[in-house]
Structure formats: C-alpha cells, structure tokens
Amino acid sequence: MIDFFARSMELKEEAIAIRRHLHQCPEIGFDLPKTTEFIKEKLTEYGCSYREICKCGIIADIGDPKGKTILIRADIDALPSREESGEPFAAVNGNSHSCGHDFHCTSLLICAKMLKEVEPELKGCVRLCFQPDEEAINGAIEMIDKGVLENPHVDAAISMHTKMQFPTGKYNVGKGNYLCSSDIFRIEITGVASHGSAPETGVDPINIASKIIDAVQTIQTREINTLDPNVITFGSIHAGTAPNVIPEKVELTGTIRCFTAASRPIIKARFVELIEQMAAVYRAKAVVEFTSQTPITYNDEVLCDDICRYLKEMVGEEGVSTYASGVKGSDDFAYFSEKVPSVMYHVGMGLAEDGYIYSLHNPHVRFDENALPYSCAAFAQITYRWVNEYSL
C-alpha cells in the first residue's frame, strides 16, 4: 500500500500553489465560475472524468463502481467579506476564503491525483464531490437533490474542516453530534418614520430592535438548560439613511445554533413569539423568517472508529484526538449525515503561540500551510482503506 503521507509531502509545493491560486479568486454561493473552471482543469490534468450535476457542483469517480462507494465532500465557496490577512497572496475582490474552503478544495484535488495513481488497487469507488454554497447552507441539499448519492449508490461520506488554535496537522474525530444545527433568520421590524427631533410622532424600530437583541438572549439563559450548548447571534442590522430621521423599517439577520435536536424547535418557537410580541408592545410589527437551515451534523460511530484506525496507521496515536466537539459551528454536510453514515473531522491549522491567533470568518485569519500534506493525505488514506476493507 502506498504511503499517502509521504506522497503528500512530495506534492506539498503543488498543493501550496493550488491553495494560493484558489485563495486569490474567492467566489460565493453558486456563482463560482473561476473556481470550478480551475477544478475542471486540474481534474483533467490528473486523468479524472467529471460531471457538473448542478450549477458549480462537480463530481468525479475513481475506482471500481462494482464495489462499495465512499464520497469525499469539499466545499468550495468563500465568504462575502474583505480579506485583511496581510498574506502576499491575499484576495482583493471583496470576498475571502476565511473559512478555509480553499484548503478543503486543494486537499480533494491532491487526493484525486494520489488516488488516480493507485486506481487499479481500489476495490471500490471513491466519489469526489466539489460542493458550492455551503456558507448559505444550500449547496448540499442541491447536490443531494440532483443525485450526488446515486449512480453508483454512496454507502458512506466524509468531509474535513480546518480548525484554528489546534496543533498543525493534528486530526480530531468526534462521535455523535459533532456540529450544531443552524437556522439563518431575517427579521423585519416596521414602525412609523418621524423626524429625529420628534420621536413621539413615530414608532422607532431601531429602539425596538435594540430591545429585541437583548431580550432573545434570555431564551438561552432562562428557558433552555445551560448545559445544552446553543447560541443566538445577530450578524447584521440595517436601518435608515440619515442621522436626523427615524426610519420606518429595520432589518436584522443572524443565526440560531443548537447542539441537541430537542432544544432547536423550542428556541425557534420562542424566538419568533418573543420578537412578534415585543414589537407589538411598542406599537410596531415584526416579521420573522428562516431563510435557510441545516440540522446537526452527526458523526457515525462505526465510521469514526474506522477513520481513527486508518489515520493512526498513517500518523500514529498522538496525531489523532477523539473528543466530542461541542463546537457551535455548523455545516450543511449535516444533510449528508442524514442520508448515509458520515463523518466530518477537523485538521489543525496552527496554534496561537505560533502566530495563528484569529478564528475562522475573521478577516485577519491565516492558515498554516504545513497542514496541507495532512489534510490531503487523510482524504486519500481514509477512502483507500475504507473501500478496500468494505468491498471485499
């Protein structure tokens, strides 16, 4: 059997070049023309046939479709926020790969190259899945609806994610509920516009919004067990255009994240009820809508055991940790985990003492590129071992 880690080290400079190219052209949602064109070029270079099964959603199969099939998913979209990392290859188009999806995509491309080199040894099929629009949590559903789990039928799925403030290249594989659900909300509060000098003649939606932002936090502290991780976050608030005018409307957006399925409907129901009634108390109207949502990402216990075993074969016991995450991040890979046995694991991107001090989604975040051989090798090691073990 090939030593995938050694081969990944040989391909490290190629991986860095791919990652930096992707990093400089971040695109968002389903509008990823430069990203997908580059992916297609690399797959063609590596001898992989591919299909685009939805807008900017690409799949490629390597191996024997008569055996078991495992899917590797890499999300490839970026965030609509300016990068301020100071890296010489930083993006300048107003978007940024501050969540590390350029790492994910690079890892899958290098994995494709390595698996193609040993394709005759594969007793089953490895499906490469390059997924758009993870950040708005719509891409996974779109690809599943368009048949990414069929022809051949997918028996298991894996995905990785970058992890900050975690040793470079170390893996974490946690069982059970691994990432929170996420419900993205939009609130519109409608009051009555008035002159800033005469607030009594209007209904101030900005004042009401400020009270709502504070009030909904009590759902977490007074209505849900405090040992049950959940968080309500407001990410934007938009209102008005002039300093001396009280506007008619305010729009707020944000997310609700829950770590247990039981708390999710309770929090969402109370969230809507509290907002609508608080607006009414102040003579305004509030409309709450959930624009997209994803369930909890559940890691299959048997597949977790397999992955830990495969990774330890490659990097040893100390290179793999197995704590349950409890991370309040979310990912639409959760939809894969509802359909087939699945695991998402993390790969460390560097510790704060080594200069990697910022979190994901921060415009200043930097990633340790020395982690690339680990993320590339893991995809290949896991899928090679799994299809050859389960396709017998």
Buried (B, 14 or more C-beta within 10 A) or exposed (E): EBEBBEBBBEBBEBBBEBBBBBBBBBBBBBBBEBBBEBBBEBBEEBEBEBEBBBBBBBBBBBBBEEBBBBBBBBBBBBBBBBBBBEBEBBBEEEBBBBBBBBBBBBBBBBBBBBBBBBEEBBBBBBBBBBBBBBBBBBBBBBBBEBEBBEBBEBBBBBBBBBBBBBBBBBBBBBBEBBBBBBBBBBBBBBBBBBEEEEEEEBBBBBBBBEEBBEEBEEBBEEEBEEEBBBBBEBEEBEBBEEEEEBBBBBBBBBBBBBBBEEBBEBBBEBBBEBBBEBBEEBEBBBEBEBEBBBBBBBBBEEBBBBBBEBBBEBBEEEBBBBEEBEBBBBBBBBBBBBEBBBBBBBBBBBBEEEEBBBEBBBBEBBBBBBBBBBBBBBBBBBBBBBBBBBBE
